[in-house]
């Protein structure tokens, strides 16, 4: 199956080469999939895309015109792909639903620890030979209340880690997980109650109409003063402007995020020495109690291996005229 890989990163290429060593007619390009680059897929049966690519309705129609019948997403999230339109166009779409939930959950914990114990400030101080600790006071995680928005696979692993720290756990999800209640004494509550009672809030939900900007001026108003918010899910779950306002007004004490709602075309690219055109992101990066990482939570050896293996598994299923268990389309 002749396949074009969009948005190929240098660090993932060795994993793709290894997993697809028995494949022929593969082409890897660094360009993202957009309306302008969709024409590059002419003559290919399949394309593989990443989280930052655009597979909206117009782009899918251009891919169909180019002869593409299959899309292999190298990520779990698929909010960048119009699945309803893909169904109409008979373009089969599959993702990588569980490449390494540990990588994401552990990164969320890393953000918590880095912000709480002021590790970035400590690094800066000692580099300048300042070994004082007056600016580095944090708090014990033990007995703090942690609110988990989304208790699926990643949220469940995160719950186990925070339970190990001795935290009280609150969950919010449309589907409750009884095992979390039994194993970790997690209590399910409404989003408002979670916001009111949590010292730390970590987001592990997908992005859809109901979760878009779920962290906003209203939900922030319910939160404790100096609350910590962590986001390793999707940038669109957070209204960044409202978060910045709350940080400046000292309502939010800490904000750690691996994603940003307007990250497309910014994250995964090197803008060293250049000027960012996004004033909101620039403002966010200037705040001292904010830690932004560039969508790196997935970047572990285990996760990259699983992403590559599952992507080629999906392609093999289609080559053999079989349906992959990871397909998102239904026709």
N, C-alpha and C positions, 0 to 999 in steps of 0.2 A: 504494500500500500504506500504510494508516494505521499509523503507527509512533510509539511513545512512547519517548523517550530518558530513561533514568534517569541520575542522578548527573551531570547536565550541569554542567560547570564554566564559569565566566564566560570564562576564557581560551581554551577550546576552541570556544565558541559561534560566533565569527566564521568559523572554519575549517569547521565543520559547515554554517553558512549558505551559504557559498560552494560547497562540494561538492554540497550538496543543493538548489541553487537551482531545479532543475527538478522538485522533488518537492512534492507537496501533502499535506495531512493529516499534518503532522509536529507533534509536541508535545514540548517540552523542559522537564523538571522537575529541580530540584536534589536531590530526595530519592533516596536509594539504594534499590535493589530489596531488599526483605526479605519475610518472610512477612506482615508487617503492611501493606506498601505494594503487594504484588502485585495487590491488587484494583483499583488505579488503572489497570491495563492492560485493564480490561473494555472491550470494543468495539474494541480494537486488534488488527490482524493480526500485528504484529511489535513487538518491543521491542529497544532497544539498551542494553547495559549496559557498565559499566566494571570495572576490576580489583577494586575494593572491594565490588562488589555481591554479593549472595547468590543464586546460582542452584542451590542444593542441591535434593535430591529433593522436599521438601515445597513449596518455592517453585515448582518447575517444575510440579508438579501444580496449584497454584493458578493459574499462568499458563495452563495448558491449560484449566482450568475457565472462565477469563476469555475464552477464544477465541484465545489467542496460538498461532501455529504456527511463528514464526520468531524467532530470537535472534541479533542481530548484536553480537558482542563488540568493543568498541573497544580492544583490547589483544591482545598476542601470547599471554600466559598465560591459561589457562582452568581452573586448578585450583579456581576458585570455581564452576565449572559441572559438574554431574553429567551427563556426556555419555552414560553408559549409560542413565540414566533418560530423557534426552531422546530417545534412540533408541526406547525403549519407548513413549513418548508421541507419537512422530512429530512432534516439534518439531525443526525443522532449525536447526542452530547453525553459525555461521561466525565466524572471528576475523580479526585482522590480523597475520599471521605475521611480517612483516618490515617494520615501519613505518620504522625507522631504527636499524639495529644500531650505527651510528656514534655516535648520541646516547648510548646506554647504555655502550658501550665507553669513549668519551671521558670520561664522567662518572666511571667507575671510576678512570681515570687522574687525574682532578682530585682525587678523594678521596685517592689515594696521595700526590700532590704536596702537597696541603694539610696532611695529617697529618705527612708526613716533614719538610717545611720549616716546620712550625708557623706557618702563615699566619694562623690565627685568633688565636693568641697575639701574633704580631707586630702585627696590626691593633690589638688591644687595648692593647698597650704604647705604640705610637707615638701613638695617640689621646690617651694620658695624657702625651705628650711624653717617653716613656722610649725612648731610641734605642740602648740597649745590646743586645748580641747574645748574651750569655752563656746565655740560656734558649732560644736559637733554633737550636742546633746540630742538623743533620740528618745524612743520609748520602747518598752517591752512589748513584744507581740503577744506574749502569754496573757490570756484572759481578755484580750481585745475581741470585739465583735466584728466579724468579717461577713459582709453581704456579698453573695454570689449571684449575679444576674445571668441565668442560663446554666443549668446543671446537667448538661449533656456529657459527652465523653470528656472533653477538656475541663469543664467546670467540676466534674466529679473528681478528677485527678487533683485539681487545684484544692478541692475541699479536703482531700486526704492529707495533702501537704500541710495545709493550715491547721488541720486538726492535730497534726504532729507538733505544731508550735504551741498547742494548748489554747487555741482560739475557740470562741463560741461562733457557731456557723448559722447564718440565715440564708435561705434560698428563695429565689423568685423564678418561676418557670411555669409555662402553661401545662407542662407534664411533670408531675412530681416523681422523684426517684426514691422509692421506699428503702433501697439499700443504704442511701445516704442518711436517712433518718435513723436506721438501725445501727449502722456502723459508727457514725460520727455525731449522732444526736442533732443533726441539722434540722432546723425548724423552717417550714415554708410559711411565707407571709406575703402580703400585698407589696407592690413596689414602694408604695408610700411608707409602709411600716419598715421595710428594709432600709430605706433612706433615712428614716428617723433614728433607727437604733444602731446603725453600723458605724464603726470607727474607720473601717476600710471597705471600699466597694470595688469589686473586680468584675469586669464585664466579659462574659464568655458566650454571647448569644450571636445568632446570625443576623444579617441585616435585611429587613423587609419593611413594609409600610408601618407595621406596629412598633418596630424597634428603632426606626429612623429618628434621630434626635431625642431618644428616650431620656438621655441626660440633658436637661434643659433648665431654663430659669425656674420653672415650677418645681421640678423634682429636686433641684438643688436647694430650693427654699425649705424643703423638709429636712435637709441633712444637718448633722451636728456641725458646730463650728470646728474648723481645722480638719475636716474629713479628708481622707486620702482616697483618690479615685484612680483606678488602674484600668487601662483598656488595651487588651491584646486581641480583640475580635475584629471589628470593622470600624473605621473612622467615622462613618456616618451615624453610628449609634450615639455620638456625642455632638452637641452643638458647641463647637469650639469657642465661638464668640461669648456665649453665656458662661462657659467655664473660665475663660480669661477674666471676665468681669468679676466672677465670684472669687477668683484667686486674688485679684487686686483689692477686693473688698474684704479679704481675709475670711471669707466663708469657707472656701476650699483651702486646706493647708498644703496639700501635695497633689500633684497630677503626674502620673506616669503613663506614657502611651507608646505603643509600637506601631500605631496606625494613625492616619490623619484623613479627614473626610475629603480633602482635595489633594491627596498624595500622588495621583496619577500624573506622570510626567516629571515628578520631583524625586520621589523615593526610588532607589536603585540607580540614580544618576549622580555623577560627580559635578557639583557646582562650585568647587573650590575656587576662590578668587573672583567669583561672579556675584551679581546682585540677585537676590530672590525677588520675584515680582509679586509674591503673595504676602501682603502686609499682616494678615492674621497669623500665618506660620512664623513670620519674623518676630512678631510680638510674643508668641508662645515660647520661642527659643530663647528669648531674652529674660524670661522670668526665672529667678533663682531656685524656686521650689518646684520646678518642672523638669522632668527627664523624658526626652523624646528619643526613641531609637528608630532606625529606618526600616521598619517592617522586617526585622531580623529574627523574630521569635522562632520561625520555622527552620532557621539555618543551623541545623545540626547534621552530622554525618548520617545518623539514623533516619532522620526525616527526609533528607535529600535522596537517600537510597530508596526509601519507600515510595517517594513521589515518582522517581524514575521507573521503578519496577511496576508500579500500578498503572502508570501512563502507558507503558508498553503492553501490559496485560490487557488494557482496554482496547488497544489497537489490534492485538492478536485475536481477540474475540471477534472483532469486526472483520478481520481478514478471513477468519474461519466461518463467517456468516452466523456467528453466535451473538447472543445478547449478553453484554457485560452486566454483572450485578451492581455496577456503579453507574449505570445509565440514569440520566435525569429526565430524558424524553420518553414519551409514552405513545408509540404508534407501531 
